[in-house]
Amino acid sequence: MKNKLPTTSSNSLRRGIATIWVLASMPVVLTLLVMLIDSGNLWVARAELKNALDAAALSGAKTWGEGGGTLQTRFDAQDAFNTNTILGTQYSLSTSEGACSNGNPSPSATADVLLGTITDGVGGYTFDCSGTPGCIVGAFSVVFAVDTTQVCPTDPTTADTFTRLSAYRIESFTGPAGSTLNSVTLNVGGMQIRRSNNTVVADDGTFDFRPPPPAADVNSGFFPPAVYYFGAAPATNGTLTLSSCGLFPFTTGLTSANHGATSNTTPTSLTWSFAGFNPGDVFVFGVDSDDVGPQGANGDDTSNGTSVQDFGGDFGTDTGAALPKTETGATVTVNISGSSVSGTLTRISANRSEVTLSGVLTGGSAFGVRARKTVSVPSVASTFLGLAVNPYQVTSQSYARYACSSGPPQLVHVNTYTCACP
């Protein structure tokens, strides 16, 4: 018969082993507990910090967008931020200004409050701390005409009279302060004519940029294309009163050197791009156009335009009953401070077609505010374990934009950050 250990001794042994396991695992348990509490504190700190920064960005964007100065914008952002606490502690945003654009300090990457513009692009919102925001609000109107009214006695390039060419003219541009005319596009590719047999066919009009004679077309127009006038000038009864008829270089208010056309080409669309075309400015440009509108020996044959000239009235839709006529005129598109409007030219007379393009600007470069802050979150280990643990650093940021008349400021997610000031 085998001897057995006393029951009490066996229980004592098991209790001793359990105690050893508890003591051995205590550091691990405490570490896990500290990590769990610290993780919770960090999550709460990030959430509270983000809420405080959201409030700061929204308040700052509202102040700046409504006309407040950059310093006042920073003060209001700080006030909104200070109404919140992070884990029971109140923090402040720096309101210091620097020499960078919009009063931004340097280095700007770590600035608490950064001001700039926020634009909405294809890839998302872009923040630019060097941008100049502004609201351009108000109605605009552009009168564009094609005519053969004699502006200058002769074409200095070919010695042809200017009346043999079509003159494209921005006769007036009105708009709110700060607005600019960025570009004008004239497209004859969609024109249609109605023949005497009442059939509607596509027009075959083009703009002639072939070299001067005798290389190609007799009525070659200006090559290279030449600006007759660009700048402020009065208009009298729809006709520009010009002080000079001399040719000006392309750099005079134009950013597109050849308007999308090159030598030996016959495009159906021309675009003029401008820099600094302001309300009150006008523009006149001439180039030969071939086979535009109802033309030909019989006024009906679109394939034979050699025996007639293109007149301004050929570009516009002719609502008259007589055939042949232009069923659908040329299309004009203008871009005013980022807003594009299109319309079709209407025949006014045999020598003139025109269109008035109007719209309302309701925006500009949106006011943007970035609020950013880094706060320290102590570890609980240094509180009840007495360990020397460095505080955690929590950083967050918020962006808000005030887009002029589109309503109150809104929080946005910025995909691209740009800042010229280091």
C-alpha positions in Angstrom: 0.0 0.0 0.0 1.4 3.4 -1.2 1.7 6.3 1.2 -0.2 9.4 0.2 0.7 13.0 1.0 -1.6 14.7 3.4 -4.4 16.6 1.6 -3.6 19.8 3.4 0.0 19.7 2.1 -1.2 19.2 -1.5 -3.5 22.2 -1.3 -0.8 24.4 0.2 1.5 23.5 -2.6 -1.0 24.4 -5.2 -1.7 27.7 -3.5 2.0 28.4 -3.4 2.5 27.8 -7.1 -0.5 30.0 -7.9 0.9 32.8 -5.8 4.2 32.5 -7.6 2.4 32.7 -11.0 0.4 35.8 -9.8 3.5 37.5 -8.6 5.4 36.6 -11.7 2.6 37.9 -14.1 1.9 41.0 -12.1 4.3 43.2 -14.2 2.7 41.9 -17.4 -0.8 42.6 -16.1 0.1 46.0 -14.9 1.8 46.8 -18.2 -1.3 45.7 -20.1 -3.5 47.7 -17.8 -1.3 50.8 -18.2 -1.3 50.3 -22.0 -5.1 49.9 -22.0 -5.6 53.1 -19.9 -3.1 55.0 -21.9 -4.7 54.0 -25.2 -8.1 55.1 -23.9 -6.6 58.4 -22.8 -4.9 58.9 -26.1 -8.1 58.2 -28.0 -10.1 60.6 -25.8 -7.3 63.3 -26.1 -7.3 63.0 -29.9 -11.1 63.3 -30.1 -11.2 66.3 -27.8 -8.3 68.0 -29.5 -9.9 67.5 -32.9 -13.2 69.0 -31.6 -11.3 72.0 -30.3 -9.4 72.5 -33.5 -12.6 72.2 -35.6 -14.2 75.0 -33.5 -11.0 77.1 -33.9 -10.9 76.6 -37.7 -14.6 77.4 -38.2 -14.5 80.5 -36.0 -11.3 81.8 -37.7 -12.7 81.2 -41.2 -15.9 83.0 -40.4 -14.1 86.0 -39.0 -11.7 86.3 -41.9 -14.3 85.6 -44.6 -16.6 88.3 -43.1 -13.9 91.0 -43.4 -11.9 90.5 -40.1 -8.1 91.1 -40.1 -5.6 88.4 -39.8 -4.8 89.1 -36.2 -8.5 89.2 -35.2 -8.9 85.9 -37.1 -6.2 84.3 -34.9 -7.8 85.7 -31.7 -11.2 84.4 -32.6 -9.7 81.0 -33.4 -8.0 80.9 -30.1 -11.1 81.9 -28.2 -13.1 79.1 -29.8 -10.2 76.7 -29.0 -10.1 77.8 -25.4 -13.7 76.9 -24.7 -12.7 73.2 -24.9 -10.4 71.1 -22.7 -8.3 68.1 -23.5 -8.5 65.6 -20.7 -9.6 68.3 -18.4 -6.7 70.6 -19.3 -7.2 73.9 -21.1 -4.7 74.8 -23.9 -4.2 77.9 -26.0 -3.3 78.5 -29.6 -0.5 81.0 -30.5 -1.8 84.2 -32.1 1.7 85.4 -33.1 2.0 86.8 -36.6 5.0 86.8 -38.9 6.3 88.3 -42.1 4.8 85.6 -44.4 1.7 86.1 -46.5 -1.5 86.6 -44.6 0.5 87.3 -41.4 1.6 83.7 -41.2 4.6 83.0 -39.0 7.7 81.2 -40.0 8.2 78.2 -39.9 4.6 77.9 -41.1 4.5 74.1 -41.1 4.1 74.0 -37.3 2.1 77.3 -36.9 -1.0 76.9 -34.7 -3.1 79.1 -36.9 -2.4 79.3 -40.6 -4.3 81.5 -43.1 -4.6 81.1 -46.8 -6.9 79.9 -49.6 -8.7 76.6 -50.0 -9.7 75.7 -53.6 -11.7 72.7 -54.8 -10.0 70.9 -57.6 -10.3 67.5 -59.3 -8.1 65.8 -56.8 -9.8 67.4 -53.7 -9.3 70.5 -51.7 -5.9 72.4 -51.8 -4.7 74.7 -49.1 -2.3 77.5 -50.0 -0.9 79.6 -47.2 0.4 82.2 -49.7 -3.0 82.6 -51.6 -4.9 85.8 -51.5 -8.6 85.1 -50.8 -11.4 87.4 -52.0 -15.1 87.3 -52.8 -16.1 88.5 -56.3 -19.8 88.8 -56.3 -22.0 90.6 -58.9 -23.3 90.5 -62.4 -21.1 90.6 -65.5 -21.8 91.2 -69.2 -19.7 90.8 -72.3 -20.6 92.0 -75.8 -18.8 90.1 -78.5 -19.2 90.9 -82.2 -17.9 89.8 -85.6 -18.1 92.5 -88.2 -16.4 94.1 -91.3 -16.7 97.7 -90.1 -13.6 99.4 -91.3 -11.3 99.9 -88.2 -8.1 100.8 -90.0 -7.6 101.8 -93.7 -5.4 98.9 -94.6 -3.9 95.7 -93.3 -0.3 96.7 -92.6 0.8 93.1 -93.3 -0.8 92.5 -96.7 -2.0 96.0 -97.8 -5.5 94.5 -98.1 -8.3 96.7 -96.8 -9.5 95.6 -93.4 -13.1 95.3 -94.6 -12.1 92.2 -96.5 -11.4 90.4 -93.3 -13.7 89.6 -90.3 -12.9 91.6 -87.2 -13.5 89.9 -83.9 -14.2 92.4 -81.1 -14.9 92.5 -77.4 -16.8 95.7 -77.5 -17.6 95.9 -73.8 -16.9 94.1 -70.6 -18.6 95.1 -67.4 -18.3 93.3 -64.1 -17.9 93.6 -60.3 -14.7 94.9 -58.8 -11.8 92.4 -59.0 -13.4 90.4 -61.9 -11.3 89.6 -65.0 -11.9 88.3 -68.5 -9.6 85.3 -68.7 -10.4 84.0 -72.2 -12.7 84.1 -75.2 -13.3 81.2 -77.6 -15.0 81.5 -81.0 -16.0 78.2 -82.6 -17.4 77.9 -86.1 -17.3 74.1 -86.1 -20.9 73.8 -85.1 -22.3 76.2 -87.6 -25.1 75.0 -90.0 -26.7 76.6 -93.0 -30.0 76.0 -94.8 -29.8 75.7 -98.5 -32.4 76.9 -101.0 -33.8 73.4 -101.3 -34.5 73.7 -97.5 -31.9 71.1 -96.5 -29.7 71.9 -93.4 -26.0 71.0 -93.8 -22.9 71.6 -91.7 -21.0 74.7 -92.6 -17.4 74.3 -93.7 -15.9 77.5 -92.2 -12.4 77.7 -91.0 -9.9 80.4 -89.9 -7.0 80.8 -92.4 -3.5 80.8 -90.9 -1.8 79.9 -94.1 1.2 82.1 -95.2 0.6 85.2 -97.2 0.5 85.1 -101.0 1.7 83.9 -103.3 2.2 80.8 -101.2 -1.5 80.1 -100.6 -4.7 81.9 -100.1 -5.0 85.3 -101.7 -7.1 86.7 -98.8 -4.7 85.4 -96.2 -5.4 88.0 -93.5 -2.8 88.6 -90.8 0.0 86.2 -90.5 1.2 86.0 -87.8 -2.2 87.1 -86.3 -2.0 90.6 -85.1 -3.8 92.5 -82.3 -5.2 95.8 -83.6 -6.2 97.1 -80.2 -6.3 95.9 -76.6 -7.0 98.2 -73.6 -9.5 100.7 -72.4 -11.4 102.6 -75.1 -14.8 104.2 -75.5 -17.5 102.6 -77.6 -19.9 104.7 -79.6 -23.1 103.2 -81.1 -21.6 99.8 -81.0 -18.4 100.9 -82.9 -15.1 101.2 -81.2 -13.5 104.6 -81.3 -9.8 103.8 -81.4 -7.0 106.2 -80.9 -4.5 104.1 -82.8 -4.6 101.5 -85.6 -1.0 100.2 -85.2 -0.2 96.6 -84.7 0.6 95.6 -81.1 2.7 92.6 -80.1 1.1 89.5 -78.6 2.4 90.4 -75.1 0.0 93.3 -74.9 -2.4 91.7 -72.5 -2.3 88.3 -74.2 -1.0 85.1 -72.6 -1.7 82.9 -75.6 1.0 83.8 -78.2 -0.8 82.3 -81.3 -4.3 81.8 -80.0 -4.1 78.1 -80.6 -3.4 78.4 -84.3 -0.1 77.9 -86.1 1.2 78.5 -89.6 -0.4 76.5 -92.4 -3.4 75.5 -90.4 -7.1 76.1 -90.8 -8.7 75.6 -87.4 -12.4 75.8 -86.7 -11.9 77.3 -83.2 -9.8 80.1 -81.8 -9.2 81.0 -78.2 -7.8 84.2 -76.9 -6.3 84.1 -73.4 -5.8 87.3 -71.5 -3.9 88.6 -68.5 -5.3 91.7 -66.8 -8.4 92.1 -69.0 -10.5 94.2 -66.6 -14.0 95.8 -66.8 -13.9 98.6 -69.3 -11.2 97.1 -71.6 -11.9 96.2 -75.2 -10.2 94.0 -77.8 -10.1 93.9 -81.6 -8.5 91.1 -83.6 -8.4 90.3 -87.3 -7.8 87.2 -89.4 -9.1 85.8 -92.6 -12.0 83.3 -92.3 -12.8 80.9 -95.2 -16.2 79.5 -96.3 -18.1 80.8 -93.3 -21.9 81.1 -93.6 -24.1 80.9 -96.7 -21.8 81.8 -99.5 -20.6 80.8 -103.0 -21.4 82.1 -106.4 -25.1 81.3 -105.9 -25.2 82.1 -102.2 -25.9 78.4 -101.7 -22.8 76.4 -102.4 -20.7 75.9 -99.2 -17.9 74.2 -101.2 -17.2 77.3 -103.3 -16.2 80.4 -101.3 -13.6 81.7 -103.6 -15.8 84.2 -105.4 -17.2 86.0 -102.3 -15.9 87.3 -99.1 -16.9 86.4 -95.5 -18.8 89.2 -93.8 -19.6 89.6 -90.2 -23.2 88.8 -90.7 -22.3 85.3 -92.0 -21.3 84.2 -88.5 -24.6 84.7 -86.9 -27.9 82.8 -86.9 -30.2 84.4 -89.4 -33.8 84.3 -88.3 -35.0 85.8 -91.5 -37.3 83.9 -93.9 -35.1 84.3 -97.0 -33.0 81.4 -98.1 -30.1 80.6 -98.0 -29.4 81.6 -94.4 -27.2 80.6 -91.5 -29.3 78.1 -89.5 -26.9 77.9 -86.5 -24.3 80.6 -85.9 -20.9 80.4 -84.4 -20.5 79.8 -80.7 -18.8 82.2 -78.3 -17.6 81.2 -74.8 -16.2 83.6 -72.3 -14.5 82.8 -68.9 -14.9 85.5 -66.3 -13.0 84.9 -63.1 -13.4 81.2 -63.5 -17.1 81.3 -64.5 -17.8 80.2 -68.1 -20.8 81.3 -70.2 -21.5 80.3 -73.9 -23.9 81.8 -76.5 -24.5 81.8 -80.2 -23.9 84.8 -82.5 -27.0 86.4 -84.0 -27.0 88.1 -87.4 -27.6 91.8 -87.0 -26.9 92.9 -90.6 -25.0 91.8 -93.6 -21.7 93.0 -92.0 -22.3 92.2 -88.4 -23.2 89.4 -85.9 -23.1 89.8 -82.1 -23.9 88.1 -78.8 -24.2 89.4 -75.3 -23.1 87.0 -72.6 -24.2 87.6 -69.1 -23.9 85.9 -65.7 -23.5 86.4 -62.0 -20.3 85.7 -60.1 -20.9 84.2 -56.7 -17.5 83.3 -55.4 -13.8 83.8 -55.6 -10.9 82.3 -53.8 -12.3 80.8 -50.6 -10.9 82.0 -47.3 -9.1 79.1 -45.6 -7.9 78.5 -42.0 -5.8 75.7 -40.7 -5.7 75.1 -36.9 -3.0 72.8 -35.6 -1.9 71.9 -32.1 0.3 69.3 -30.3 -0.5 68.5 -26.7 1.2 66.3 -24.1 -0.7 63.4 -22.6 1.0 61.9 -19.4 1.1 58.1 -19.0 -0.6 56.7 -16.0 2.6 54.8 -15.3 4.2 57.9 -14.0 1.1 58.5 -11.8 0.6 55.3 -9.8 3.7 53.2 -10.6 6.3 55.9 -10.1 8.0 55.1 -13.4 9.8 57.7 -15.5 7.7 57.5 -18.6 7.8 60.4 -21.1 4.4 62.0 -22.0 2.8 61.0 -25.2 2.6 63.7 -27.9 -0.8 64.0 -29.7 -1.1 66.2 -32.8 -4.1 67.0 -34.9 -5.2 69.7 -37.4 -8.5 71.0 -38.9 -9.2 73.0 -42.1 -12.2 75.2 -42.6 -13.2 77.3 -45.7 -15.4 80.3 -46.1 -16.6 80.4 -49.7 -18.1 83.8 -49.9 -21.8 83.7 -50.6 -22.1 79.9 -50.5 -23.1 79.9 -46.9 -21.5 79.5 -43.5 -17.9 78.2 -43.1 -17.5 74.5 -43.5 -14.9 71.9 -42.4 -13.1 70.2 -45.3 -10.5 67.5 -45.8 -7.4 69.0 -47.5 -5.6 66.7 -49.9 -2.8 69.1 -51.0 -0.9 71.5 -48.8 1.1 74.3 -50.3 3.1 77.0 -48.5 5.7 79.2 -50.1 6.9 80.7 -46.8 9.3 78.3 -45.0 
